[in-house]
């Protein structure tokens, strides 16, 4: 791999190119933090896709795109004399040092869970009013639920055993079924949310990332459905012309292919 000197040289090259683009390119000159925001979110999702696919070539490319955005925001910040890339780097360095007293101080920890608890307690000492303050409002609901549960667990608000969480899942499912019988849409939605929240909590106890798990199922379903579409096309039929029984034959074939 590249030496530290070559790594720094590459980073300096990126900063120089960013300076040149900001001065000379009509598109780059027009960008603001607001116009870049949605593009940054898109690039982050593309990175996430590459990681899920375990495509390291694409991971490298997408990391470059995300890094470009960080440099871009920093360049814009420097133009208004608010901050530059050095401030960004130093800020995260100071945060990491302060929140790792077991590495840079005299604190002793016994395991990962104690590190997480210390992290959340240090954040409160830094002036945070709530351990949930750092959870972005715009996160997708599933991701947000996982982060909320992880953060409160970091300060000890948690179940003790997976079995307890699974009992909660069953309890919430039972409550959902009761509301389904009542037919009240609002209450059904509320209970359905409770079921999802408890399932996400159970996933955490099983060391499963619920977002990754659901995305794997999405990809699996898409792959099987597209196989079904291709087989229907080969047979000269549209899906609307096929019976459920006919579609199920191809669906089972697709499942067999997945298992190989």
C-alpha positions, 0 to 999 in steps of 0.5 A: 500500500502507499506510504504516508508521504504518498497518501498526503501527496494524493490528498494535497493533489485533491485539494489543489484540483478542488481549488482549480475547479472552484475557480475555473469550472462554471458548474463547480463555481455555482455550487453551495452547501445547499445544492450539494446536500442531496448529491452527498446523500446520493453518494452515501447511499451508493457507497452503502450499496457497494459495501453491501455488494462487497465490491471493493473496486466500487467501494474505493470509487464511492469513497472518492466521491464522498471524500470529494464532497467533504473537500468541496464543503470545506472549500466553500467554508474557507471562502466565507472564512468560517472553516477549512479542511484543516479545521475539519480534520483537527475538529474530528481529531480532538473529538476522537482524542477526547472520547477515547480516554482509555487510549489517550488518558488514564481510563481503563475499560474492560470491553466494547460496551464500556467504551460505548457507555463512556462515549455517550457519557462524555457527549453529555459532559460536552454539553449535549442535553440528551444522548439522542440529540445526535440522531439526525431527524432526516434518517430513514425510520428503520435506521433511526430506530436502530440508532436510537436503541443503540444510543440509549443502550449505551447509557444502560437503558436496555434489556438484559437478554435476547429472550426478553426482547423476543418476548416483547416482539411476541407481545407487540404482535399480539397487540397488533392482532387485537387492533387488526380485529378492531379495524381502527387504521390509526391504532393498527399503524401505531401497533405495527410501528411497535412491532417493527421497533421491537424487531429492530431491537431484537436484531440488535441483540442478535448482532444483526444490522436490520438495514442490511438484513432488509436490503438483502431481502429486497435484493433477493426478492428483486432477483427472483421477480426478475427471473420470473419476468424473464421466464414469462417473456420466454414463454411469450406471456405477460405476468397478468396472463399467468396464474399464481400457480404458473408464477409460483413454478418459476418462483421456486426455480429462482429460489433453487438458484439462490441456494446454489 
